[in-house]
């Protein structure tokens, strides 16, 4: 595991070496999350690299990435832990035969029953795994806004003390805090209590020059001129007031798609063929197709 | 949409400022706390804990670097995107001594508008009155109760202020129950197709390994989210007061209600309605709804709603209640398109149109209504108490 970064600039370099170009704000936010042991809540448009930063941090610092994808109706047995019922049942069967066979040999039934609710029969889910791993892990709680609000209340204990309670075993506390990244697409407002425990950063679209850099870092084989042209076209698409404006992920996809088709140039023809990589809504497609020449012009 | 930070690795925040006498002889914490208080005064909710985080955050960074001060504060003091602009402005004023120019120009107008708005939504106090008022009020309520049947069918527009106040008390008592949907969560059930391994295993342990009668579970049912989109423009101003009150009491009764107001533009007022005292909630809603009585652009506003909230999933699986007369000053094609998308993004759409009146066969002839009609699941009037009750009864049946 690599040590913590010395300062923000150092962190930016480390991330860049692993292919993630963070701007000053994001780098500062991550640096502070690491220094203060606080969870970091990232909000922003879809496809601006919120999830990606957690993955990169895991690689950069040699930590294990533990991901919890949130959805409506997620509950403790999917997020925290679950008892291995099948194994427990088998053990019970084994116990009853043993107890019948070994009535005279001092078989300790209490200990056997206690063992049924021991760590051996516990199935680890992401949150428990993160608490056990401590600072050897990056915990990504993805799209927390999709979970129900009760689930947020449930996250509070974890995020403030990095501990969780299993009634049969007791409270498990992390020896050191994992780096926690929460992401939200703002489908609903998160509770203030949750936000108060986190550092907050809004991730916007990168500037054009930085986006070109990002594309070139991700797809090193691409000609800089083409990258610039694609980025310019994407920025024009974002201005079009689409229902779903393309994110950075879409820009990279578009460049990649052009590469697969061996189109060395972004013109009206190749753009029309590959528009599906950036615009993923029928109404948006119609709008973009109508203005295609305007979109691909210049760059 | 690149973030704009004042200064990159910019000039020191303390060199010129200290010489200029802005913060002479104070140590860093005092400066940071003063900044936090300024931010609080500008309306950003900054807690003491947030300030401590800010101070802790600056420590591992370089406090002489303006960029570090900026980002450390932005990360620890702001927790909502809406507050970012305020933060930027206060930061510039505080650390860069920039004059507050654009605000000065906007202020008188904003204040004027706010007073107007407050007047428009001023409602009689709904919280418990003092003992001396109570006697008087009881008499009034007795009178109203005997007239209840009359009031039920009396259009809000024809009511006197006293009658409206009484009606509003009745409205506050209406509890909406949206239809329910299945969730991924399970609850124990007496019988069913899905076995419940957890409870079965527990019961087996309790019986020392003897297999118990099988336990079952079924999906838990939860009420669907309710999204109220209320027209508060001139033609609807008379109804908006009641509906806002209605929306308010509904928010109190259910935690899964979202409220939006629109006129010429759309504003989300859910958070304003969070506040406990009804008068304060309404005053805050008024402050947000700046387009009060400024004409209606139903299509554009619904389009905004779909783009900003609907597509992010706010209305997915929800019942959307739109209250408007459908008199749209915008392009009907936009409205048709927005309704079509909204229909796909929600479970059901109910449209309340006061102009529909009591006659169930009458469909208002406004162009907007004709355009929207194919996408509406239920058209109600909402012009009197009886029709609001109709909404309350119809809602649970919208499976």
Interface residues (C-beta under 8 A of the other chain):
Chain A: X7 X8 X23 X24 X25 X28 X29 X31 X32 X35 X36 X38 X41 X43 X71 X72 X73 X74 X75 X77 X83 X85 X86 X88 X89 X92 X93 X95 X96 X113 X116 X146 X149 X185 X186 X187 X188 X189 X192 X195 X196 X198 X199 X200 X201 X202 X204 X205 X206 X207 X210 X238 X241 X243 X244 X283
Chain B: X1 X2 X3 X5 X8 X45 X47 X49 X50 X53 X56 X57 X60 X61 X62 X67 X68 X71 X72 X74 X75 X76 X78 X79 X80 X81 X84 X183 X184 X185 X197 X198 X200 X201 X204 X205 X208 X209 X255 X258 X270 X271 X306 X307 X311 X312 X313 X314 X337 X341
